[in-house]
């Protein structure tokens, strides 16, 4: 069953559960839970390996959550090269907002597979991240919209859009962690 092509699996959202749709749902959940754990452990090299070489990571601004990075200002618009550069900077001493590193706790829930097209899967999830640093804490709340692709039999992330529910980040100052 694990080798069944994604295109032969029904979408879990809104349809009666089948063994294949439950398996796909479980795979998506496990990948997002693993991503959260790796980010909380600051295992950023392993986090990068969850993404395909053509991956993108976008965080739109709080005033324009539907913003398109091709024509709108966004907080983060990373392709894979920029993701790698972000990881290198966060792992070094040059990321002053994150040296020493913050402690974070990512909570991912309400994961729903929304579409399946060939070897690609789309899903959405609710997320809350708590950041602790220098005696202060800050909470970030929002949603992930992700695209996943099966590569060598395993799902990997090829796109992530992290949408903040906040009206402003003024209380937080900046988004220096990977949300």
N, C-alpha and C positions, 0 to 999 in steps of 0.2 A: 504494500500500500504506500510506503514511503516514496517509492519510485514513480507513483502515478503522476503524470504531468498536471501542473496546476490548472491548465485549461479544462481538464476533465473533472475538476472539483467544483461543486456548487458554492456560491457565495453564502457565507454564514448569516449575514445580516438580513433579517426579514423572511428567511426561508426556514422550513423545517430542518432540524439538524440531521445531518447524515454523518456516517463515520468519517468520510473524507473532509467534510466541512469542519467537523470538530477537530480533526487532526491539524488542518490548516490554521484554525483559530489558536490551537495550543502552540503551534510553531511560532506564530506571530507574537503571542504573549511571551513566550520564553525568550525570544530575541529582544523584545523591548525591556523585559526584566533584567536580562543580562547586560544590556546597554546601561541601564540605571546603576547596576552594581559596579560595573567597571568605572563609570564616572565618579561614583561615591568613593571608590578605592583609589582614585587618581591613577588608574591604570590606562593612561591615554593611548599608549601604543596598541594595546589590545582593543581599545574602543575603536581606533582607526581601522583595524582589521575587520570590523563588522560592516564596513562600507565598501562598495564597489569602486573601481578606479574612476568611474564617471560620476561619482556621487556629488550631491549638492546639499548644503545646510543653510537654511534661510531663517532669520528671525526678523519679522516685520516690526515696524515701530508700533507703539501702543495706540497711537491716534489713527493708524491706517492698517488694521490687521489683515486686510485683503491686499495690501500693497504688493506690487509686482517689482522685483528688483531691477528689471530692465528699464523701468521708467519712474520708479518711486524710490525715495530714500528709505533704507531699511537698516536695522541695527547690525545685522550680519548677513552677508551674501557670499558664502564660501563655496568654491569648487573643491575638488580633492586636494589640489596643491595648497590652497589657502587653509584647508583643514589641517594639513600636515604642518604648515608654518605656525598655525595657532597652537598646536600641540607642542611644538618645539619651544615656542615662546613661553607657554604656561609651565613647561618643565624646567625652565631656566630661571635665572634671577632677574630677567628683564621685564617680567610681567609684575610690576610693582604692586598692583592691586591684588595679586595672587601669590605674593612671596612674603612670608610663608603661605602655603596653600590653605585655602578655606576648607573647612569640613562641610560636606554637603550630604543631604539625604534626599534622593529622588523617589517620589511615590508615583507610580504609573498605574492607572486603573481604567475601567470602562473601555477596554480595548475592543474595537469592532472592526472586522474585515468589511470593507465597503465595496470593493470591486476586485475582480480577477480577470486578467486579460493576458492570455498566453502564459508566459513565465513570470509575469509581473502581478503583484498584489498591492492594493491600496488599503490602508487602515487608518483609523483615528484612535486617539487615546486621550484621556484626561491626565494631567500631570501637575504635581506640586513639588517644588524643590525648596528645601530649607538650607540656607547658607549660614555658617557660623564662622566668624573671624574677628579677632581683636576684641573680644568681649561683647560683640554685637551679633544679632541674628536678623535675617531678612527672609521673607517668604516670597516665592515666585509661583504664580498659578497660571495655568493655561492649558493648551491643547497641542498635541502632536498630530500632524497629518504626514503620514509616511508612505513612501513607495518602496517596495521590496522586490527583489528579483532572486530567483533560484539560480545559484551558481554552483556547479559541481555538486548538486544534490542538496545544498543548504540554502536557506534564505539569507540574503544579505541586504542591507539598507542601500538604496541607490538615491534616495531623496528624503529629506526631513525638513518640514516647515514647523517651527516651534512658535506658536502664537500665544503671546502673553495676554491675560485677561485684564491686566492693570490698565488704569486710565493714564497713568504716568509712572515713571520710575524715579521721581524726585526723592522719595523716601529711601530708595536704594542707592542712589547715586549713579550706578552704572550696572551693566550686565557683564561682569568679568569672568563668570563661570560658564561652562558649557551647559546650557539649559536643555 
